[in-house]
Amino acid sequence: MSLVDQDAVTAKIFPHPLNAWYAVAWDHEVSNKGLLARTIAGIPMAIYRTADGRPVALADACWHRLAPLSMGKLVGSDEVQCPYHGLRYNSAGRCTAMPAQETINPSAMVPSYPAVERYRYIWVWPGDMTLADPDLIPDMHQMDSPEWAGDGLTIEAPCNYQLILDNLMDLTHEEFVHGSSIGQAELSESEFHTRLEDDGSVTVSRWMRDVAPPPFWLKNIRDRFPDFEGHVDRWQIIHYYAPSTICIDVGVAKAGTGAPEGDRSQGVNGYVMNTITPRTERSSHYFWAFMRNYRLDSQLITTQLRNGVAGVFAEDEAMLKAQQEAIDANPEHAFYSLNIDAGGMWVRRILDRMLQAEGRTGAEAPAASPAR
């Protein structure tokens, strides 16, 4: 019996919620020496730090003639000077100085968006600022925990953010897109379980028992156990947090040593950290990192893992670009859903509810079973 209805869902551009936290930059990209231009959820922003290190996100358009503030400069401890006529704005977005006049028009302001630094990222809330609770930032504690080590990069993905979420919620594509690194036939053959959790997150779990490790994982387990030979128990546990953060617990352990029951001591464990920020309807900022909990002091392993995962994600990027182009070329065509899409369908339903709460329209998703 199918877990998802086989009805079609229109392959249209999926809108993004505004009342949510989105990563706008890595912490090291934002300084008190200059301005960073980023477009978030269709909104151009000028990002910087005040002299005391606090992140600030202003609308990237001067009140006077809409010149991009990101082309300007920082003045004093927390002010931005427009590059066109020199108007200055403080971190709250209020104009503090105008050229050739002492009286400042009281309406001279630009929007200032709530901004928070957490988990090595700068996060911005582009919606109703009265709802911007920092406790709603998705849990990515592995990013700065002393028990984990790793690094990541940013992909400027030429596609709608929902296509990336689909990609990450169903990892059976690894067998076909990443056959030379992390893919193997057991991905499609093994059972998986999909759950809608009490906190509104979604979990998709898959275990592959007593299988040959693919090249990526064989290298990693030998980084910890140089003499390793034989089969492994492999796991993929996907955690989705609305609207667009997905943290994937992955790893392998020597087959039969108790990993499915909770003992991972004879293996290697990583977390693939992903948070996707819509830029426009057809482009996304895709922040990712690979974190591990073994050999924490090895910069060599950190760099090798980052570069290896970057190569894997480059294959995803090529597929996502082609998929977006096909959607644009075939606006009347539809998506159909398989059993493997159960997690992705829950994501679409959650996003649709968020959009409805904002008085906007999402895409109707086929019904999805909460468990397998």
Protein Blocks (a to p, Z undefined) as FASTA:
>chain_A
ZZbdcbdcddbdddddfbbcddfbdfklpcckbccdddeehiacdddddfkopacdddfb
dfklopafklmccehjlpccdfklopacdfkopafbdehiabdcfklccdddddddeehi
acddfbdfklmcfklpccfkkmmgckbgcdddddddfbdfklmmmmmmpmklmmmmmmmm
mgcfklmmpccdddddfkopacdddddehiacdfklmmmmmmmmmmbgcjdddddddddd
dfbbccdddddddehilmmnopaklcccdddddddddfblmbccdddddddfehkllmkl
mmmmmmmmmmmmmmmmmmmmmmmmmmmmmmmbccdddfklmmmmmmmmmmmmmmmmnopa
cdddddddfbZZ
